[in-house]
């Protein structure tokens, strides 16, 4: 059983296979995969104080403030199953959130140990997103990387119906990719300055991506530099 502690921020655009890799990595390292989407759904469904607060903003058509999201993450990271670490998926989304995450971890005497960046070319992302199926019951997503079973979802014994979301149109997805890249570029620089970013090709098969992920997070723990690790350029340093 793994006894090392991991603080992993997993970066990757929509359609990069990030969710699939996060689940595999969590299983391999015996730490929880924390998706902020799942975190929001849990708090809303359970009617927690943070869920009620988030819903009050959503009902007014407003964005949920960073401090509410950070509070949800802080509460989740304080749970016993995070004793050996965690994999964050979907958070932080910007530098302000990354700095807030640092402050939360400082309370626990912890730091982020690695930030693997799953890179996939835009054309490939668009192809994957345009061929995507979603389970109505559990929300699992399938595409050309993780093709759906013919009988329905079958994820963790779920028999939910699979459907195509209305927003899976190419123009909508192109905009999603542009927004993600605009948000994430400063975040990549933020973690690269600490030597925590390792760029991994998400266009390999699932098994090879996972091997690269494991290599990246373990080298990050040892403080060694890995092949594919990104360092900020001189221009980045001036940001």
Residue pairs with C-beta under 8 A, 6 or more apart in sequence:
1 30
2 29
2 30
2 31
2 84
3 84
4 84
4 85
4 221
5 84
5 85
5 110
5 113
6 29
6 31
6 84
6 85
6 86
6 87
6 113
6 114
6 217
6 221
7 85
7 86
7 105
7 110
7 111
7 112
7 113
7 114
8 25
8 31
8 85
8 86
8 87
8 88
8 112
8 113
8 114
8 115
8 116
8 217
9 88
9 91
9 92
9 98
9 101
9 112
9 114
9 115
9 191
9 196
10 18
10 21
10 22
10 25
10 87
10 88
10 89
10 115
10 116
10 118
11 18
11 115
11 116
11 117
11 118
11 184
11 187
11 188
11 191
11 197
12 18
12 21
12 117
12 118
12 119
12 120
12 202
13 118
13 120
13 125
13 177
13 180
13 181
13 184
14 125
14 129
14 173
14 176
14 177
14 180
15 120
15 124
15 125
15 126
15 128
15 129
15 132
15 143
15 173
15 177
16 118
16 119
16 120
16 125
16 202
17 118
17 120
17 145
17 146
17 202
17 206
17 209
18 89
18 118
18 202
19 35
19 89
19 141
20 145
20 146
20 206
21 118
21 202
21 206
21 209
21 210
21 213
22 33
22 35
22 87
22 89
23 33
24 206
24 210
24 213
25 33
25 87
25 210
25 213
25 214
25 217
26 32
26 33
26 87
28 210
28 214
29 84
29 85
29 87
29 217
30 84
31 81
31 82
31 84
31 85
31 86
31 87
32 79
32 81
32 82
32 86
32 87
33 86
33 87
33 89
34 73
34 76
34 77
34 86
34 87
34 88
34 89
34 91
35 89
35 90
36 69
36 72
36 73
36 88
36 89
36 90
36 91
37 90
37 139
39 72
39 73
39 76
40 51
40 54
40 64
40 69
40 72
41 139
42 48
42 51
43 50
43 51
43 54
43 72
44 51
44 54
44 55
45 51
50 68
50 71
50 72
50 75
53 68
54 64
54 68
54 69
54 72
57 63
57 64
57 65
57 68
58 64
66 96
66 97
66 100
67 100
69 91
69 97
70 97
70 100
70 101
70 104
73 88
73 91
73 101
73 104
74 104
74 107
76 82
77 86
77 104
77 105
77 108
78 108
85 113
88 101
91 97
91 101
92 98
92 100
92 101
92 187
93 183
93 184
93 187
94 183
94 186
94 187
95 186
95 187
95 190
98 187
98 190
98 191
101 112
102 111
102 112
105 111
105 112
112 191
112 194
112 196
113 196
113 217
113 220
113 221
114 196
114 198
114 216
114 217
114 219
114 220
114 221
115 191
115 196
115 197
115 198
116 197
116 198
116 200
116 213
116 216
116 217
117 188
117 197
117 198
117 199
117 200
117 230
118 200
118 202
118 209
119 199
119 200
119 201
119 202
120 128
120 201
120 202
120 203
121 203
122 177
124 203
125 173
125 177
126 170
126 173
126 174
126 177
127 144
128 143
128 144
128 145
129 143
129 168
129 173
129 176
129 177
130 168
130 169
130 170
130 173
131 143
131 144
132 141
132 142
132 143
132 164
132 165
132 168
133 141
133 142
133 143
133 148
133 162
133 163
133 164
134 140
134 141
134 142
134 162
134 163
134 164
134 165
135 141
135 142
135 152
135 153
135 155
135 158
135 160
135 161
135 162
136 160
136 161
136 162
136 163
137 153
137 158
137 159
137 160
137 161
138 153
138 155
138 156
138 158
138 160
140 153
140 155
140 158
140 160
142 148
142 162
145 206
146 206
148 162
151 159
152 158
152 159
152 160
152 161
152 162
153 159
153 160
153 161
153 162
167 173
186 239
188 197
188 230
189 232
189 236
189 239
191 197
192 230
192 231
192 232
192 236
193 232
193 236
193 237
195 225
195 229
195 231
196 220
197 229
197 230
198 212
198 216
198 219
198 220
198 226
198 228
198 229
198 230
199 228
199 229
199 230
200 209
200 212
200 213
200 216
200 228
201 209
201 212
202 209
204 212
212 228
215 226
216 226
216 228
216 229
219 225
219 226
219 229
220 226
